[in-house]
């Protein structure tokens, strides 16, 4: 992985000069208000969403004693800079993240927040490095500082989409650590949430998958998604009226990728068959499912201690007495703790282990992802890595 701060090359100066005209548009985040009518409704919506998240971040920082380190390595001051808290935006140059960057650039100064940005070059397309440099230049024009372009190497584990996502988040985590960022803003919209719910439904992997993306996630609540209640069209409209250039990633329209097919074929077909409002309903399902999943996870965490003997082994009789949804969560926790990778541990694996409890007939030990073995012995469930 390599990263660089945006540098003032000749091509960058040309881009900055052309972009400076954008700054004079009345609705641009760094321009004057221009009219008494206020910003366009789409611009007002994205700014309000970001403002609320920034208030949440600041309120959380104010609850932390100044001498105490923040979870996830964050602090309220970036080394070598002023003492304002740093909030970064992850920006690909697409409409969603450009709209998010513009709103952060507008709102952060009013709240004494230092706003920066990171753009990740996945290196999957010719000229991706130049495109990342262009995005960095545009973010610099907005007044964001620091601005970094980070190049990553995308592996193959889990497929191209998952591998790119893993590389991207690793880069964002490192950037957040470098700048002691209080938060990193992500541009996922309500449409992205609906797609995530449908993908989880297709996998048949339970209510946690149906809960989609959380408003707050990551170590210490690092990642924030201000746009989960806004649709993609609002973000695109906000870019249009602010004259913000955007880049449409051709991979998002490539039918070789599952999410792309769902976006351009699956969801439109659902809306045609069921009527408008499908996206909003799916996003609402995600919020409701997340509340239920969180409650069940909390129950399972408490039950985990109650179903173990003095040696820490799981007692089959006590597991049998638990409600199935709680029992499966206890089993999954135990398997992951033993070394089974969470991303490779599917519902069918947990169900096979559960049969050692509810359908015991002398089965042989089970071999699970991560070289983890589960077997029933003496009324106990023994889970260990081989």
C-alpha positions as CSV (number, residue, x, y, z in Angstrom):
1,X,0.0,0.0,0.0
2,X,1.3,3.5,-0.8
3,X,-0.2,6.9,-0.1
4,X,0.6,10.4,-1.0
5,X,-0.7,13.8,-0.1
6,X,-2.0,15.8,-3.0
7,X,0.9,17.7,-4.6
8,X,0.9,20.8,-6.8
9,X,2.0,19.4,-10.2
10,X,1.3,21.2,-13.4
11,X,-1.6,19.0,-14.3
12,X,-3.0,19.6,-10.8
13,X,-2.7,23.3,-11.2
14,X,-4.6,23.2,-14.4
15,X,-7.3,21.1,-12.7
16,X,-7.4,23.5,-9.7
17,X,-7.8,26.4,-12.0
18,X,-10.7,24.9,-13.8
19,X,-12.3,23.8,-10.6
20,X,-11.9,27.3,-9.0
21,X,-14.8,28.4,-11.2
22,X,-16.9,25.7,-9.5
23,X,-16.3,27.4,-6.2
24,X,-18.1,30.5,-7.3
25,X,-21.4,28.7,-7.9
26,X,-23.8,29.9,-5.2
27,X,-24.5,26.4,-3.9
28,X,-20.9,25.3,-3.7
29,X,-19.8,24.5,-0.2
30,X,-17.0,27.1,-0.2
31,X,-19.0,29.9,-1.9
32,X,-21.2,32.6,-0.4
33,X,-24.9,31.9,-0.1
34,X,-25.7,34.1,-3.1
35,X,-29.5,34.2,-2.7
36,X,-32.1,34.7,0.0
37,X,-33.8,31.5,-1.1
38,X,-31.2,29.2,0.5
39,X,-29.6,26.1,-1.0
40,X,-31.4,23.7,-3.2
41,X,-33.4,21.1,-1.2
42,X,-31.0,18.3,-2.2
43,X,-28.0,20.3,-1.0
44,X,-29.9,21.2,2.2
45,X,-30.7,17.5,2.8
46,X,-27.1,16.3,2.5
47,X,-25.8,19.1,4.7
48,X,-28.3,18.4,7.4
49,X,-27.4,14.7,7.3
50,X,-23.7,15.5,7.8
51,X,-24.4,18.2,10.4
52,X,-26.3,15.6,12.5
53,X,-23.4,13.1,12.3
54,X,-20.8,15.8,13.2
55,X,-22.9,16.8,16.2
56,X,-22.9,13.1,17.3
57,X,-19.2,12.8,16.9
58,X,-18.5,16.0,18.9
59,X,-20.9,14.9,21.6
60,X,-19.1,11.6,22.0
61,X,-15.7,13.3,22.1
62,X,-16.9,15.6,24.8
63,X,-17.8,12.6,26.9
64,X,-14.3,11.3,26.8
65,X,-11.8,12.7,29.4
66,X,-9.0,14.5,27.6
67,X,-6.3,12.3,29.2
68,X,-8.0,9.1,28.1
69,X,-7.1,7.5,24.7
70,X,-10.0,6.9,22.4
71,X,-11.0,3.4,21.4
72,X,-9.5,2.5,18.0
73,X,-6.5,4.9,18.5
74,X,-8.4,8.1,17.8
75,X,-7.9,11.3,19.7
76,X,-9.3,14.8,19.4
77,X,-6.0,16.2,18.0
78,X,-4.1,15.3,14.8
79,X,-0.3,15.1,15.5
80,X,1.5,18.2,14.2
81,X,-1.6,20.2,13.5
82,X,-4.2,22.3,15.3
83,X,-6.3,20.8,18.1
84,X,-9.5,20.6,16.1
85,X,-10.9,17.0,15.8
86,X,-10.3,15.5,12.4
87,X,-13.1,13.9,10.4
88,X,-12.3,12.3,7.1
89,X,-14.5,11.5,4.1
90,X,-13.9,8.5,1.9
91,X,-14.3,9.7,-1.6
92,X,-14.2,7.7,-4.9
93,X,-15.2,10.7,-7.0
94,X,-18.7,9.2,-7.5
95,X,-21.8,11.3,-6.9
96,X,-22.5,9.9,-3.5
97,X,-19.1,10.5,-2.0
98,X,-18.6,13.8,-3.8
99,X,-21.9,15.1,-2.4
100,X,-20.8,13.9,1.0
101,X,-17.4,15.6,0.7
102,X,-19.1,18.9,-0.3
103,X,-21.4,18.7,2.7
104,X,-18.5,18.0,5.1
105,X,-16.5,20.9,3.6
106,X,-19.5,23.2,4.2
107,X,-20.5,22.0,7.7
108,X,-17.1,21.2,9.4
109,X,-15.7,24.8,9.7
110,X,-18.9,25.9,11.4
111,X,-18.4,23.3,14.1
112,X,-14.6,23.8,14.5
113,X,-14.0,20.4,12.9
114,X,-11.0,19.8,10.6
115,X,-12.3,18.1,7.5
116,X,-10.1,15.9,5.4
117,X,-10.5,13.2,2.7
118,X,-9.1,9.9,1.4
119,X,-9.5,8.5,-2.0
120,X,-8.4,4.9,-2.6
121,X,-6.9,3.8,-5.9
122,X,-7.7,0.1,-6.3
123,X,-5.6,-0.2,-9.4
124,X,-8.2,-2.3,-11.2
125,X,-8.6,-0.1,-14.2
126,X,-6.1,1.6,-16.6
127,X,-5.5,5.2,-15.5
128,X,-6.9,4.7,-12.0
129,X,-3.9,6.5,-10.5
130,X,-4.6,9.6,-12.6
131,X,-8.2,9.5,-11.8
132,X,-7.4,9.3,-8.0
133,X,-5.1,12.3,-8.4
134,X,-8.0,14.3,-10.1
135,X,-10.3,13.4,-7.3
136,X,-7.7,14.5,-4.7
137,X,-7.4,17.8,-6.6
138,X,-11.1,18.4,-6.5
139,X,-11.3,17.6,-2.8
140,X,-8.4,20.1,-2.2
141,X,-10.4,22.8,-4.0
142,X,-13.2,22.2,-1.7
143,X,-11.0,23.2,1.2
144,X,-10.5,19.7,2.6
145,X,-7.2,19.2,4.4
146,X,-5.5,16.7,4.7
147,X,-6.3,15.0,1.4
148,X,-4.6,11.7,0.5
149,X,-4.7,9.4,-2.5
150,X,-3.9,5.9,-1.3
151,X,-3.0,3.0,-3.7
152,X,-3.8,-0.5,-2.6
153,X,-3.3,-4.0,-4.0
154,X,-6.5,-6.0,-4.3
155,X,-6.3,-9.7,-3.5
156,X,-8.6,-12.5,-4.6
157,X,-10.0,-13.8,-1.3
158,X,-13.8,-13.8,-1.3
159,X,-14.2,-12.7,-4.9
160,X,-13.4,-9.3,-6.6
161,X,-16.0,-7.2,-4.8
162,X,-15.1,-8.5,-1.3
163,X,-11.4,-8.3,-2.0
164,X,-11.7,-4.7,-3.1
165,X,-13.8,-3.8,-0.1
166,X,-11.3,-5.4,2.3
167,X,-8.4,-3.5,0.7
168,X,-10.3,-0.3,0.8
169,X,-11.3,-0.5,4.5
170,X,-7.7,-1.5,5.4
171,X,-6.5,1.7,3.7
172,X,-9.1,3.8,5.4
173,X,-8.3,2.3,8.8
174,X,-4.6,3.2,8.3
175,X,-5.5,6.7,7.1
176,X,-7.7,7.2,10.2
177,X,-4.8,6.1,12.4
178,X,-2.3,8.4,10.7
179,X,-4.5,11.4,11.2
180,X,-6.0,10.4,14.6
181,X,-9.4,10.9,12.9
182,X,-12.4,11.0,15.2
183,X,-14.6,9.5,12.3
184,X,-14.5,8.5,8.7
185,X,-17.7,9.3,6.7
186,X,-18.9,6.9,4.1
187,X,-21.3,7.8,1.2
188,X,-23.6,4.7,1.3
189,X,-27.2,5.7,0.5
190,X,-30.6,4.2,1.1
191,X,-30.4,2.6,-2.3
192,X,-27.1,0.9,-1.2
193,X,-28.9,-0.3,1.9
194,X,-31.7,-1.8,-0.1
195,X,-29.3,-3.7,-2.3
196,X,-27.4,-5.0,0.8
197,X,-30.7,-6.3,2.3
198,X,-31.6,-8.1,-0.9
199,X,-28.1,-9.6,-1.2
200,X,-28.4,-10.9,2.4
201,X,-31.9,-12.3,1.6
202,X,-30.5,-14.1,-1.4
203,X,-27.8,-15.7,0.8
204,X,-30.3,-16.9,3.3
205,X,-28.0,-16.0,6.1
206,X,-30.4,-14.7,8.7
207,X,-31.6,-11.6,10.3
208,X,-28.1,-10.1,10.8
209,X,-27.6,-10.0,7.0
210,X,-31.1,-8.4,6.6
211,X,-30.0,-5.6,8.9
212,X,-27.7,-4.2,6.2
213,X,-25.2,-1.5,7.0
214,X,-25.1,0.2,10.4
215,X,-25.2,4.0,10.8
216,X,-22.1,3.6,13.0
217,X,-19.6,0.8,12.7
218,X,-15.9,-0.1,12.9
219,X,-13.4,0.1,15.8
220,X,-14.6,2.7,18.3
221,X,-17.5,3.7,16.0
222,X,-15.0,5.0,13.4
223,X,-17.2,4.7,10.4
224,X,-20.3,6.9,10.0
225,X,-22.9,6.7,7.1
226,X,-24.8,10.0,7.1
227,X,-26.7,9.2,3.8
228,X,-28.5,5.9,4.8
229,X,-31.8,7.7,4.9
230,X,-31.2,9.7,1.7
231,X,-31.7,8.2,-1.8
232,X,-29.0,8.1,-4.4
233,X,-30.9,10.6,-6.6
234,X,-30.7,13.2,-3.9
235,X,-26.9,12.9,-3.7
236,X,-26.6,13.1,-7.5
237,X,-28.9,16.1,-7.7
238,X,-26.8,17.9,-5.0
239,X,-23.7,17.4,-7.2
240,X,-25.6,18.6,-10.3
241,X,-26.8,21.9,-8.7
242,X,-23.4,22.6,-7.2
243,X,-21.7,21.9,-10.5
244,X,-19.5,19.2,-8.9
245,X,-17.8,16.9,-11.4
246,X,-18.5,13.2,-10.7
247,X,-17.0,10.0,-12.0
248,X,-19.3,7.0,-12.7
249,X,-17.3,3.9,-12.1
250,X,-17.9,1.5,-15.1
251,X,-17.7,-1.4,-12.7
252,X,-21.0,-0.3,-11.1
253,X,-22.6,-0.9,-14.5
254,X,-20.8,-4.2,-15.3
255,X,-23.3,-7.1,-15.2
256,X,-20.4,-9.4,-14.2
257,X,-20.9,-8.1,-10.7
258,X,-23.8,-9.3,-8.6
259,X,-24.5,-5.9,-7.0
260,X,-24.5,-4.3,-10.5
261,X,-27.0,-6.8,-11.8
262,X,-29.2,-6.2,-8.7
263,X,-29.0,-2.4,-9.1
264,X,-29.8,-2.2,-12.8
265,X,-32.0,-5.3,-13.3
266,X,-33.2,-6.7,-10.0
267,X,-34.5,-3.6,-8.1
268,X,-36.1,-2.0,-11.2
269,X,-37.9,-5.3,-11.8
270,X,-39.2,-5.4,-8.2
271,X,-40.4,-1.8,-8.4
272,X,-42.2,-2.6,-11.7
273,X,-43.9,-5.6,-10.1
274,X,-44.6,-4.1,-6.6
275,X,-44.7,-0.4,-7.3
276,X,-42.6,2.5,-6.0
277,X,-41.4,2.4,-2.4
278,X,-39.5,-0.9,-2.5
279,X,-36.2,0.7,-1.8
280,X,-37.6,2.7,1.2
281,X,-39.3,-0.4,2.5
282,X,-36.1,-2.5,2.3
283,X,-34.2,0.2,4.1
284,X,-36.8,0.3,6.8
285,X,-36.6,-3.5,7.1
286,X,-32.8,-3.1,7.7
287,X,-33.4,-0.8,10.6
288,X,-36.0,-3.0,12.2
289,X,-33.9,-6.1,11.6
290,X,-30.8,-4.5,13.2
291,X,-32.7,-3.7,16.4
292,X,-33.9,-7.4,16.6
293,X,-30.4,-8.7,15.8
294,X,-28.7,-6.5,18.3
295,X,-31.2,-7.7,21.0
296,X,-30.6,-11.3,20.2
297,X,-26.8,-10.9,20.1
298,X,-27.0,-9.3,23.6
299,X,-29.1,-12.2,24.8
300,X,-26.6,-14.7,23.3
301,X,-23.7,-12.9,25.0
302,X,-25.3,-13.3,28.4
303,X,-26.4,-16.9,27.7
304,X,-22.8,-17.8,26.7
305,X,-21.6,-17.6,30.2
306,X,-24.6,-19.5,31.7
307,X,-24.3,-22.6,29.4
308,X,-20.6,-23.3,30.3
309,X,-19.3,-25.6,33.0
310,X,-16.5,-24.8,35.4
311,X,-13.9,-25.8,32.7
312,X,-15.5,-23.4,30.2
313,X,-17.0,-26.1,28.0
314,X,-20.4,-25.8,26.5
315,X,-23.0,-28.0,28.2
316,X,-25.3,-29.7,25.7
317,X,-28.3,-29.9,27.9
318,X,-28.2,-26.2,28.7
319,X,-27.7,-25.3,25.0
320,X,-30.7,-27.5,24.1
321,X,-32.9,-25.4,26.5
322,X,-32.1,-22.1,24.7
323,X,-34.4,-20.7,22.0
324,X,-33.0,-21.7,18.6
325,X,-32.1,-18.2,17.5
326,X,-30.1,-17.6,20.7
327,X,-28.5,-21.1,20.7
328,X,-27.2,-20.6,17.1
329,X,-25.7,-17.3,18.1
330,X,-23.9,-18.9,21.1
331,X,-22.5,-21.6,18.8
332,X,-21.4,-19.1,16.2
333,X,-19.6,-17.0,18.9
334,X,-17.8,-20.2,20.1
335,X,-16.7,-21.2,16.6
336,X,-15.4,-17.8,15.8
337,X,-13.6,-17.6,19.1
338,X,-12.0,-21.0,18.4
339,X,-10.5,-19.6,15.1
340,X,-13.1,-20.1,12.4
341,X,-13.1,-17.0,10.2
342,X,-16.4,-15.1,10.5
343,X,-16.5,-14.5,6.7
344,X,-16.2,-18.2,5.9
345,X,-18.6,-19.5,8.6
346,X,-22.0,-19.8,7.0
347,X,-25.4,-20.7,8.4
348,X,-25.1,-24.3,7.2
349,X,-22.0,-24.7,9.3
350,X,-23.7,-23.5,12.4
351,X,-26.7,-25.7,11.7
352,X,-24.5,-28.8,11.4
353,X,-23.0,-28.0,14.8
354,X,-26.4,-27.4,16.2
355,X,-27.4,-31.0,15.2
356,X,-24.8,-32.2,17.7
357,X,-27.1,-30.7,20.3
358,X,-30.7,-31.2,19.1
359,X,-30.2,-34.2,16.8
360,X,-27.6,-36.2,18.6
361,X,-27.2,-39.8,17.2
362,X,-23.5,-40.4,17.7
363,X,-22.2,-38.2,14.8
364,X,-18.5,-38.0,14.0
365,X,-16.6,-34.7,14.7
366,X,-17.3,-31.9,12.3
367,X,-14.5,-30.1,10.4
368,X,-15.2,-26.4,10.0
369,X,-13.6,-23.4,8.3
370,X,-10.3,-22.4,9.9
371,X,-9.3,-26.0,10.8
372,X,-11.8,-25.9,13.7
373,X,-13.3,-29.1,14.9
374,X,-16.5,-29.5,16.8
375,X,-17.5,-32.8,18.6
376,X,-19.8,-33.9,21.4
377,X,-18.2,-35.7,24.3
378,X,-19.5,-36.6,27.7
379,X,-22.5,-34.2,27.4
380,X,-20.2,-31.3,26.4
381,X,-19.6,-29.6,23.1
382,X,-15.8,-29.5,22.5
383,X,-14.7,-26.9,20.0
384,X,-11.0,-26.5,19.2
385,X,-8.6,-25.7,16.4
386,X,-6.6,-28.6,15.1
